[in-house]
Amino acid sequence: MIPLSVLDLVPIREGGDPATALQDALRETGRLAAAAERLGYHRFWVAEHHATAGIAGGATSVVLAHVGHSTSTIRIGSGGIMLPNHNPFVIAEQFGTLDGLFPGRVDLGLGRAPGAAGIVAQALRKDLHRAAEYFPQDVVELRALFTGDVDLRITATPGFGAQVQMWMLGSSLFGAQLAARLGLPYAFASHFAPDHLDAALATYRAQFQPSAQLDKPHAMAAMTVIAAETDAEAELIATSQDQSFVRLRTGDPGRLPPPIRDYRADLPDVARAMLERMDVARAVGSPTTVRERIGRFIQRTGADELILSGATFDPEARSRSLELVQEAMRG
C-alpha cells in the first residue's frame, strides 16, 4: 500500500461565538493530527488561506508548531505556503525554527497561487500578480537559504542547514514543469482542481531532472475521502464539505455547516455539475466503496502517495473516517 497522508484546513464550524469556534478548530486539528499519527498516516499538512471565515490555517507555521507539539513522529508540513504572499528569507526562518523544534519531520509545500482576494493583497502590502512572476526565482532562493548551494551573502538563522523537505504544489502544468526542473517532489491538488491531473503528472515524470534532494520523480495526489459505516452515512457527512465548496465557489464562504440530507438533489444544475466535476478525485462511502475508489484512482494516476482531504462538521467523524480508510486499505 502506498503511503497515505492527511490534509487539514483547520475548519471553523458553525455555532458559538467566533472566538470559541476558533479555539475549538485549533484544538480539534491537534487532536486529528494525533489520531492520524496513531493510525499510521505518513504526513499531516495544513494549507494557507486568508480572510476565510471557515478556515483557521492562515498563520500556517504557527498552526504547524501546535500540530508538532500534539504529535511526536508524523511528518508535519504546509500544503501549502503560498510563496507570493511572503519573502523567502522569512519562510526560511519560520521553517528552520520548525525543524529545530521537530527535527526530521518538517515538509514545506510551496504554491504559486496567492490564496488571497484582492483586498487581502492590499493588507499584505503585496502586488501578488507581480510576486507570482518571481515564484521560480523565489523557490530557488528559498532552497539556497536552507542548503547554501547559492551564495546569497546572508545566512538565515534559523534556516541554514535545516533538514526541511521541500515540495512543489500545483493544479496546472506550471507547477509540474517547475518541480521537474528543480528535482522536487510534486503534489497535485486534484481534490479541488482535477482537470489537469493526468497531464500534469505525465509532464512532471517526463521532464524530471534529478537533484540532490530527489533522484527520481515522486508524485502525491490529493483526494476528498470520507468513510463511514455505510455509503448513505458517508454521503450525509460529506454534505458539509459539499456545502462549503459551493459557497466558496459562488462567493459566499462561511463557517463549515452541519450536514443536510439529500443536499445535492436540491441544488441548481450549475452547482451540482460543479460538485460532480470533483468526483473523479473523491471517495465517499463505506470502507468497501472507499477502498474500490481509492484503488481505481491509484491505478489511474500511478501516484506514489495520496493525501486525503475532507472536512466534517463532527470532528469525531473525521477521525473515524481516517480509521476506516486505513482498515479498508490494509485489508
N, C-alpha and C positions, 0 to 999 in steps of 0.2 A: 504493500500500500504506500502511495506517495505521501509525503508529509502534509498535514492539514494545519492551517493556522486560522486565526480569528481577527477580523476587522471590526472595531467598535467605534461608533461615532459619539459615544458618551451621551446617549439620548436623554433629553429632559422631557419628562412625561407630563401630560395634562393633570390638573388637580393641585390644590395647595397654592401657597404664595410662591413667587418666583425664587426667593432666597432658599426656601426649604426644598423646592424642586431641584435647584442646582446642587445643593448638598446631597440630596438623595441620588442624583445622577452620578456624581463623582464617587460616592460610596459604592453604588452598585457596579460601577466599572471596575473598581478594585476587587470586589467580590467575584465578578465574572472572570477577571484575569486569573485569580487564584483557582477558580473552578477549571478554567482552560488548562492551567498548568497541571492540576491534579489528574485531569483526563488525558493528558499526553499530547496536547496540541503543541506545535513547534514554535509559533510566534504569536504575539499579541500586539496588534498595530492600532494606532489611533490616528484619525485624519484631522487635518487642519481646516476648519470652517470659521467664518467670521460673521457676526451680526445675524446669526440664525437662531431664532428663539428656541428651537428644539434640539440644538447641538451645543455641547459644552466643551468641545475639544480645541477651542481657538488658541489657547496657550499650550500648545502641544507638548513642548518639552517639560512643562510643569506637570501636566497630567501624566506624562511618562514617568516622572520621578515618583508620583503617587503609585502608579502601577508597579514600578520596580520594587517599592517597599512593601507592596501587597503580595509579592511573589519572591521566588528565590532561584529558579532555574530557567524558566521560559524566556525566550528571546523577546525583547520589547522594542518597539520602534514606531516610526511615523509612516503612515500610509495615506498621505504623506505630508511633508513640509512643502509648501508652495514657495519655491525659492524666489520668484519675483517679488514676493512680499517682504523680503529680508535682504540682508547682505551676507555673503559667505563667511565673513570673519565672525559675526555674532553667532551664526549657526554652528560654526566650528567650536566656539567656546561652549555653547549650550550642550552640544552632543559630546564634546570632550568631557564636560562635567558629568554627564550621564554615564559615560564609560568609566569614569573614576568611581562613581557610586556603584555601578553594576558591571564590572569588568567582564568583557567577552560576551555580553548579552545584548548589545545595542545595535539596532538597524536604523539606517537613515534613508528612507524612501523619499525621493525628490520628484516634484511635479512642476510643470511649467505653467499650468492654468493658474490664474491669480487667486481663484477661490474666494472672490470678493466682488460685491457690487460696486458701482462707481462711487457711491458715497463713502464706502469703506476705503477705497483707494485714496480719497481725499483725507480721510482720518489717518491713514498710514503715511501720508505725505509722499506718495509714490505715483509715478507715471507707470502703471503696470504694463501697458502695452509696450512701452519702450523697454522696461525692465525685462519683459519676456524675450525681447530680441537678443539680450545678452545672456540668456539662460545657458547655452553651451559653455561659454567662457566662465560663467559663474560656477558651473559644476566642476570644471577643471581646476579653478582656483580653490574651491572648497576641498577637493581631494588633495590638492597640494598642501593645504594648511594642515591636513592630517598626516601626510606622508613625507613632505619635504622634497618631493620629486621635481618641483619647480622652485627656483629661488625667488621668493616673494619679498625678501628683505624685512620680513616681520614674522614673529612666531606667535601663534595662538596658544595661550596658556590659561586654562587647559585647552586641549585640542591637538597640538602636535604630538604624534606618537600614539594617539588613541586608536584602539582596535575596533573602529566603527565599521560595520558592513554597509556600504553604500549601495542603494538600489535606484534604478530609474523606473518611474511610473509613467503610464501613458494610457490614452484612449484613442490614439491615432497612430499613423506611421511615423510621425516625427520622433516620438519617444523611443520607438523601436529602433530607428536608424541611429539615434544618438547612443542608446545603450549598447548597440552592436559596435559602434565606432570606438567607444571608450572601454569596452570589455567589462561591462557591468551586468549584474543580474537584472532581469526585467519583469515588472509586474503590470499586467493589463487590467484595466478597470471594467471588465466585461459585465459586472453586476449592474452597472447603470449605463454603459455605452458599448453594447455588444457588436455594433455594426462592422467594425474594422478588426475584430478579434483575429480571424484566420489570416488575413493579410498581414497584420502587424507581427504575429508570431512567425510567419514564413519569412518576412523581411528580416526580423531580428536574427533568426537562425542562419539565413543565407549570408548576411553581411557581417556576422560576428567576427571580431578580431580579439584574440587572447590578450589578457593583461596580467599584471602582477597579482591582481585580485582573483581572476577567474580564467581558467584555461579552455572552457567550452561553454556554449550557451546554457543559461539556466533561466527558465521562464516560469512565472507563477501567474495563475489566472484567478480572478475573483468570481464568486458565485453568491447569489442570495440563497441561503439554505435555512429552512426552519422545519424541524422534525417534531412530531408529536405521536401519540399512541395510534391515531387514525388519520387518514387523509383529511377527513372533514374537520377534525380538531385543528390540524396544522393550517389548513386554509383559513379557518376563522382567525387564528392567532396572527396569521400573516397579513390580515387586512389592516392592521395598524401601520405596517410598513407601506402597504399599497396607498393608504390614505395620505401618508406623509409624502410619498413620492409625487402623487398627483398634485397635492397642494404646492409643493416646491416648484414643479414644472409649470404650474399655472399662476405663479406669482403670489401665492397666499400661504407662505410657510408658517408653521407654528409648532407648538409642542407636540410630542408623539401622542396620538389619540388612542382611546380604547378600541378594541375590535368591534366591527359591525358585521352582523350576519348577512351573507349574500351581497356584499359591498359591490362587487364588480357587476352584478346583474342590473343594478340601478344606475350605472354610470352612463354618461353620454358616450356615443360611439368613439369620439376622438380620444377621450380619456381611457376608455377600455383598450383601444388599439395601442395607446402609449404603454400600458402595462403589459399587454400581450407581446409587444416587441422585446421586452426584457426577459420573457420566459425562456429564451434559449440558454440563459445562464442562471436558471432558477430551479431549485429542487425543494419543493414544499410538499410534505406529506408524511405518511407513516415511514418507519425505518426501511421497509421493503421498497417503497416508492422512491425515497431519497437515495438509497443505495443504487437503484437502477439508473436514476437520472444523473447522479454524480459519475457513475461508471461510463455512461454514454458521453458525458462531457469530457472526461479524461481521455477516452478513446479518440474523440474528435480532435482535441487540441494537442494531445501529447504533452500536457503540462507536467513540469517537474514537481510543482507544488500547487495546492489550492489554498486560497484564503476565503473564509466564509463570512459574509455579511448577513444582516437580518435582525433588525431591532424588534423587540417585543414589548408590549405595554406592561406585562407582568415580568419582572426581571427573572423570576424563577423559571419561567417558560423558556427563556434563552439558555439558561444553564442546563435545563433538562434537554433542550434541543441538542446542545453540544454533546451531552452524554449519549443520547440516542444515535447521533451521527457516528460517533466513534464505535459504538457497539455494532452498528449496521455495517460499517466499512471493514471492521476487523473480522466480522462474521463471514 
